[in-house]
Amino acid sequence: MEKDEVTMITRDRAENIAFIHNRMPLIFSKDTAPLWFDDRFYTYLVNEKSIPILYDMTN
């Protein structure tokens, strides 16, 4: 199985997400990446102060 491509996010968004999640590293697949640009999803994460981390990069 090939690994998914890692998708880049903007520095500001990445820093905000990292701060919310106690600066844990963010790893997510190309399939979940669009969610990080959805303001409603992002606002929900900010409010909940909870960030899902996907470490399984395989298909």
KASULVEN-V278835 format. One record per helix or strand of 2 or more residues. SS is the DSSP state (A for helix, B for strand). FROM is the first residue (numbers start at 1). TO is the last residue. If there is no record, write none. Layout:
BEGIN
SS_FROM_TO / SS_FROM_TO
END
This chain:
BEGIN
A_11_20 / A_33_37 / A_39_48
END
